[in-house]
Amino acid sequence: PGSRPHPTPHFQSFGRSASCLLGMAAAAVGHPFGAAGGFGGAVPSQRPAAASPSASSAGGAWAARGPAVGSFFECRLDSAHDLANLLSALQLREKDAKDQRVHCEARAQGLKFIAQSGAKDVAVVGWMMATSFKEYRFVGEHEDLHLRLPVAPLLHCLQIFSDRAGLSLRYPVGEAAELHFTMEEDGAVSECSIRTLVLEEAPAIFGSFFGPGDVMSVLRPVQPEFWHNALMEFAELDAPDAVLRLTLRAPGPCSEANYPAVVLRSQTLTSDAEVELPRSVFEDLELAPSVVAAGGGTHHYPLTSIPASCFRAPKDCQG
């Protein structure tokens, strides 16, 4: 079979419990839509409406409001799984994950998705640029369109067929302002419609969880599977109070060329896991001046939130 271009999703993941920015997938530090990071917690809270299935496969229904007059977008992908992989990386490991919603921002440059934990201690941002699509068109009186989408129904619909299924997506469709997409593979067709919550105004934007002027350490693995394999060592440590300690080590005058630059460790009452990552697995390893001066530093992250999304981002970007 002929090969096809594979659009690479980009991700950023922020944790406010330490001054360390981890580039989990393509590790793009700059933000293609302007301000770095995602959106803050000023998103209106809405309860889902009663289910309203549509066509052959329908997702859960949500309270809907009409979009800005004249605003719409439509796009096509060679594989529906490209979008499914991005949405999978936005899922957080929380008790209410099945009800998780993500914020979708559509504009001429492409689609951006933002997810954050209920405690507002984790935010994951993923985007697909317009050039990643086979076709992409955005028309609107305003420069962007903001939606709230349920993750679980979307993933269920997008994964009905194999990764060879093409995808056509359009919003809005019909009087209910539904997100409508069609998948086709070898003559089989599935149509899905999901009602959305449209935000009249964009949520409050935050640059990151770090203060203005904070100097961050940046880690960029050579291959995403290096980071994925390291985190998988902690996948079974799901105690509510389990903490992942991330230690950054600055090279000393007598350090070997491939010294252990990053050490991950977590302990519970019954388990103890530790992973050392040598300098060679990182394409870039930029330590903040304060970390270099101290010879290293340790940051702490709750295993129940941050690594949950990081497991998926590197894994889905392999190959």
C-alpha positions in Angstrom: 0.0 0.0 0.0 1.1 3.5 -0.7 2.4 5.6 2.2 0.6 8.8 3.3 1.9 11.8 5.2 1.2 11.4 8.9 0.4 14.7 10.7 2.3 14.9 14.0 0.3 16.2 16.9 2.1 18.6 19.3 1.6 18.7 23.0 2.6 20.8 26.0 2.1 19.7 29.5 2.3 22.0 32.6 2.5 21.2 36.3 2.5 24.0 38.8 4.1 22.0 41.6 7.6 22.6 40.1 9.5 25.1 37.9 10.1 22.5 35.2 8.6 22.3 31.7 8.5 18.8 30.3 8.3 18.5 26.5 6.4 15.3 26.3 5.9 14.7 22.6 7.4 17.0 19.9 8.2 19.3 22.9 7.3 22.5 21.1 8.2 25.2 23.5 6.7 28.0 21.3 2.9 28.1 20.8 1.7 28.2 17.2 -1.4 30.1 18.1 0.4 32.9 20.0 0.2 32.8 23.8 2.0 29.8 25.3 0.0 27.2 27.3 -3.8 26.9 27.3 -6.7 28.4 29.0 -7.4 28.9 32.7 -10.3 27.7 34.8 -12.8 30.4 33.8 -14.8 27.9 31.7 -18.5 27.9 32.4 -19.6 24.7 34.1 -22.5 23.0 32.2 -24.2 19.7 32.8 -24.7 17.4 29.8 -28.2 17.3 28.3 -30.1 14.2 27.6 -28.6 11.9 24.9 -29.8 12.6 21.3 -28.3 10.0 19.0 -28.0 10.9 15.4 -27.2 8.8 12.3 -25.6 5.4 12.5 -23.2 6.2 15.4 -23.9 9.1 17.7 -21.9 10.4 20.7 -23.3 11.8 23.9 -25.4 15.0 23.5 -24.5 18.2 25.2 -26.2 21.5 25.9 -25.9 23.6 22.8 -25.9 27.3 22.0 -25.7 28.7 18.5 -22.2 29.7 17.2 -21.2 33.2 16.2 -23.2 34.2 13.2 -21.4 33.1 10.0 -18.7 31.1 11.8 -17.9 27.6 10.7 -15.1 25.2 9.9 -14.7 22.0 7.9 -11.8 19.7 7.4 -10.7 16.3 6.0 -8.1 13.8 7.2 -6.7 10.7 5.5 -7.1 8.9 8.8 -9.6 9.5 11.6 -7.1 7.9 14.0 -4.8 11.0 13.7 -7.4 13.1 15.5 -8.2 10.2 17.9 -4.5 9.9 18.9 -4.4 13.6 19.8 -7.6 13.4 21.8 -6.4 10.3 23.6 -3.3 12.2 24.7 -5.6 14.8 26.3 -7.3 12.3 28.6 -6.4 12.6 32.3 -6.5 9.7 34.7 -9.3 10.9 37.0 -12.4 9.2 38.4 -14.6 11.3 36.2 -12.6 10.8 33.0 -15.6 9.4 31.2 -17.2 12.8 31.6 -14.1 14.8 30.7 -14.6 17.7 28.4 -11.9 19.5 26.3 -11.9 23.0 25.0 -11.5 23.3 21.2 -10.4 26.5 19.6 -10.8 26.7 15.8 -9.2 29.3 13.7 -7.5 29.7 10.3 -4.3 28.2 11.6 -5.9 24.9 12.6 -7.5 23.3 15.7 -6.2 23.6 19.3 -7.4 21.4 22.2 -7.0 22.1 25.9 -7.6 19.8 28.8 -7.1 20.4 32.5 -7.6 18.5 35.7 -10.4 19.2 38.1 -7.8 20.4 40.7 -6.4 22.8 38.0 -2.9 21.4 38.7 -2.4 20.0 35.2 -3.1 21.4 31.7 -2.4 19.6 28.5 -2.5 21.4 25.1 -2.5 19.7 21.7 -3.0 21.1 18.3 -3.2 20.2 14.6 -2.1 22.9 12.2 -4.1 23.5 9.0 -1.2 21.9 7.0 -1.8 18.6 8.9 -5.2 18.2 7.2 -5.9 17.0 3.7 -8.3 20.0 3.4 -9.0 22.7 6.0 -11.2 25.7 5.9 -12.3 28.2 8.6 -14.7 31.1 7.9 -15.9 33.5 10.6 -16.6 37.1 11.5 -14.3 36.6 14.4 -10.8 35.2 14.3 -11.6 32.1 16.3 -14.5 29.8 17.5 -14.6 28.2 20.9 -16.3 24.9 21.7 -16.5 22.4 24.6 -16.4 18.8 23.5 -16.9 15.5 25.4 -13.8 13.3 24.9 -15.3 9.8 25.4 -18.1 10.0 22.7 -15.7 11.6 20.3 -13.1 8.8 20.7 -15.8 6.1 20.4 -16.9 7.5 17.1 -13.4 8.1 15.7 -12.2 4.6 16.5 -15.2 2.7 14.9 -13.0 1.9 11.8 -9.3 1.1 11.4 -6.6 3.7 10.8 -7.3 3.6 7.1 -10.7 5.3 7.5 -10.9 8.8 6.1 -12.6 11.6 8.1 -14.6 14.6 7.0 -15.6 17.0 9.8 -17.8 20.1 9.8 -19.2 22.5 12.4 -22.0 23.7 12.8 -24.6 21.4 11.2 -28.3 21.7 11.6 -30.4 23.9 13.9 -28.8 22.3 17.0 -25.3 23.4 15.9 -23.9 19.9 16.0 -20.4 18.8 15.3 -20.9 16.4 12.4 -18.3 14.0 11.0 -18.3 11.2 8.4 -15.8 8.3 8.2 -15.4 6.0 5.2 -13.4 2.9 4.8 -13.6 0.4 1.8 -17.2 1.5 1.0 -18.5 1.4 4.6 -19.7 4.8 5.9 -20.4 5.9 9.5 -21.8 9.3 10.4 -21.7 10.8 13.9 -23.2 14.0 15.3 -22.4 15.4 18.7 -24.0 18.5 20.3 -21.5 21.0 21.6 -21.4 23.8 24.1 -20.3 27.0 22.3 -18.6 29.7 24.3 -19.5 33.3 23.2 -16.2 34.5 24.7 -12.8 32.8 25.0 -11.9 31.6 28.5 -9.3 33.5 30.4 -5.9 32.8 29.1 -2.9 31.8 31.3 0.6 31.7 30.0 1.6 28.8 32.2 1.6 27.8 35.8 4.9 29.6 36.3 5.4 33.2 37.4 6.5 35.9 35.0 10.2 35.8 34.5 10.6 32.3 35.9 13.5 30.5 34.2 12.5 26.9 33.3 14.4 23.8 32.7 13.5 22.2 29.3 13.8 18.5 28.5 13.4 17.2 24.9 14.0 13.5 24.4 15.6 12.3 21.2 12.7 9.8 20.7 9.3 10.0 22.5 9.4 6.3 23.4 12.4 6.9 25.7 10.1 9.1 27.9 7.2 6.7 27.5 9.2 3.7 28.6 10.5 5.5 31.6 7.0 6.6 32.8 5.6 3.1 32.2 7.7 1.9 35.1 5.3 3.9 37.4 2.0 3.0 35.7 1.0 0.5 38.4 1.8 2.8 41.3 -1.7 4.3 41.4 -2.0 5.0 45.2 -3.9 8.3 45.7 -0.9 9.8 47.5 1.8 8.5 45.3 4.3 11.1 44.3 6.8 11.1 41.4 10.1 12.7 42.3 11.9 14.1 39.2 15.6 14.9 39.9 17.6 17.0 37.5 21.4 16.6 37.7 23.8 19.2 36.5 27.1 17.9 35.0 30.1 18.3 37.2 33.7 18.8 36.3 34.3 15.0 36.6 31.1 13.8 35.2 31.1 11.2 32.4 29.8 12.2 29.0 26.7 10.0 29.5 26.0 10.7 33.1 22.5 10.1 34.6 21.0 13.5 33.8 17.4 12.8 35.0 16.2 10.4 37.7 12.6 9.4 38.2 11.5 7.8 41.5 8.3 7.0 43.3 7.7 5.0 46.5 4.6 3.6 48.1 4.2 1.3 51.1 4.6 -1.8 49.0 6.5 -0.6 45.9 9.6 1.4 45.0 10.5 2.2 41.4 13.4 4.3 40.0 14.5 5.1 36.5 17.8 6.8 35.5 17.9 8.5 32.1 21.4 9.2 30.7 22.2 12.5 28.9 22.3 10.7 25.5 18.5 10.2 25.4 17.9 13.9 25.4 18.2 16.0 22.3 18.2 19.1 24.4 18.6 19.4 28.2 18.5 23.0 29.3 18.8 23.5 33.0 17.7 26.7 34.8 20.7 28.6 36.2 19.5 28.0 39.8 19.6 24.2 39.1 23.1 24.4 37.6 24.4 26.5 40.5 23.0 24.0 43.1 24.3 21.0 41.1 20.7 19.7 40.6 17.2 19.9 41.9 14.2 17.7 42.7 10.6 18.4 41.8 7.5 16.5 42.9 4.4 15.6 40.9 1.3 13.6 41.8 1.2 10.3 39.9 -2.6 10.4 39.7 -2.6 13.4 37.4 0.4 14.5 35.5 1.9 11.2 34.2 -1.5 10.0 33.2 -1.6 12.3 30.2 2.1 12.0 29.6 1.9 8.2 29.2 -0.3 8.6 26.1 1.4 11.6 24.4 4.8 9.9 23.8 3.2 6.5 23.1 0.8 7.8 20.5 3.6 9.7 18.7 5.9 6.8 18.3 6.8 6.0 14.6 
